[in-house]
Amino acid sequence: MHRTDVVVTGLGAITPLGADAGSTWNALLAGESGIRGEVLPDTVAGTMAVDPAESLTPVRARRLDRSQQAALAAAAEAWADAGAPAADPDRLAAAIGTGIGGVQTLLTQDDVLEASGVRRVSPRTVPMLMPNAAAALISIEYGARAGAYTPVSACSSGAEAIALGARLIRAGEADVVIAGGTEAAITPITVAGFAQAKALSRHTGEPASASRPFAADRSGFVLSEGAAVVVLESAEHARARGARVHAVLAGAGIAADAHHITAPASDGSGQIAAMRKALAQAALDPGEISHVNAHATGTPLGDAAEAHAVGQVFGHATVTAPKAALGHLFGAAGAIEALIAVLSVRHGVIPPTRNLAAGGVDPGIALELDLVTEPRHTPQRAVLSNSFGFGGQNVSLIFTSGDRQTDRTDSAESGRAE
C-alpha cells in the first residue's frame, strides 16, 4: 500500500436494524426491516433498535441530545473495534456529519420557554442543539486535537465527513480520523415539513413495506434515526501498530449540481461527476466496481435520476438499496451505508433490497440496473456507495479490499521498475 492510502480499521453503528454494526449487518442480510409502527400520527419511521441513552450514565444522557447520544455510542464501538489506537492527539481528528443537529432539544426547550418562561430553560440548551456538538464531544472523549469537523450537507453529511477524514489523512494533517454521521430528527415539525414537500412515503400497508426504493409504486422515503462511525487511518499508521484492516477507502468524489435546492439535476451531471471523481481517485475503471450501494431513498424523481446516472457511468450495474430496510437516516445515511459497503467488501456479499417483489421494479429502472433482491455471496473487491443530498450535494465513496489495493501498488512498482 502507498503511504497515503486510507484504511478502515474500526466500525460502529446504532440503527433501526440493530444496536451495533454486527447486528445491523446481520439483520440487513436476513431481509429484516427497521421500520416501526406509527411513532407520530399517520407516520411510520425507523427508530433506533435500542435507546442510545442506555450506553451512558443517566446524568450524562440528560445533558446530551439524542443525536449526540447516538454518535457517542457508535464512536465507542468503532474505537474499540479499531483496538483503541494509541494515536498522537495532535494527529487525531474527528469528523461527524449531521443534517440538522439537536432539533429534539430545540423543540423541547422552546416548549419549556413558552410554558414556563426563560428561567426554566436549560443552561445546556445551546451545546445540546448545536450541530457541531457530536464532533466536539467525540474529540473531547478521545482527545482528538487535530480538528473537530461537522459537514452539514443534508443526506450526504455522513459520507462527506468520511471523505473529509480521508482528505485530512492524505494531506498529512492526521494519522487517524474518527468519522461518520448522526441524526435523531423524528419530530412533528420535520415530519410535517417533509410531508408537505411530498417527500415522505404514502404507503398504507404494513410499516415494513413503506420504504420502497426503485419499486414501481414507490412514493417517498421513510424517516429514520441513528448513527454510524468508522475509524480511518493512514495505511502506514495502521501497519505500524499491526491493526486489522476491514477495507481500503480508495476513492472519494464530491460534486454539486448547482441546480435546485431539492430536485436533482435532470441530466444527473453532479451525481455522475461525483462517481467519476471517486473512480479517478481510486484509479479504477467502472467495470472494476463489484456493485453500487445506491442512495435510493424511494422518491419517484430521485430514484429515477440516480438509476440514470449510475447507468451513464457503469452501464447495467449491480445495485443494492439498503434504505428499503433501514429507512432514511438523513445526515447519518451516508455513514451507515459506507459502513455497509465496507462489510460487503470484507465478507464478500451484496446485501438485498427489500420490498421489490410485490409491486415489482420500476420498468424503466429495471432496464438500467441489476437490482439485488437476495444476498449474493461473491467476492466484492470494490464497492461504490452514493449519497446525494438536498442542495444538490453529491458524494461517492469507493471501498476496496486490501488485496485490490496491494495489486494496484504492485503494478505501480512494476511500472516504475520497467
Secondary structure as UniProt FT lines:
FT   TURN            3..4
FT   STRAND          6..14
FT   HELIX           21..29
FT   TURN            30..31
FT   STRAND          38..40
FT   TURN            41..42
FT   STRAND          43..44
FT   HELIX           52..55
FT   HELIX           58..62
FT   HELIX           66..81
FT   TURN            82..83
FT   HELIX           89..91
FT   STRAND          92..97
FT   HELIX           103..116
FT   HELIX           118..120
FT   TURN            123..124
FT   HELIX           125..129
FT   TURN            131..132
FT   HELIX           133..142
FT   STRAND          148..149
FT   HELIX           154..156
FT   HELIX           157..170
FT   TURN            171..172
FT   STRAND          176..183
FT   HELIX           188..196
FT   TURN            197..198
FT   HELIX           207..209
FT   TURN            213..214
FT   TURN            216..217
FT   STRAND          223..224
FT   STRAND          226..234
FT   HELIX           235..240
FT   TURN            241..242
FT   STRAND          247..256
FT   TURN            266..267
FT   HELIX           269..282
FT   HELIX           286..288
FT   STRAND          291..293
FT   HELIX           300..314
FT   STRAND          317..320
FT   HELIX           323..326
FT   HELIX           330..332
FT   HELIX           333..347
FT   STRAND          349..350
FT   HELIX           363..368
FT   STRAND          369..371
FT   STRAND          376..377
FT   STRAND          382..389
FT   TURN            390..392
FT   STRAND          393..400
FT   HELIX           402..417
//
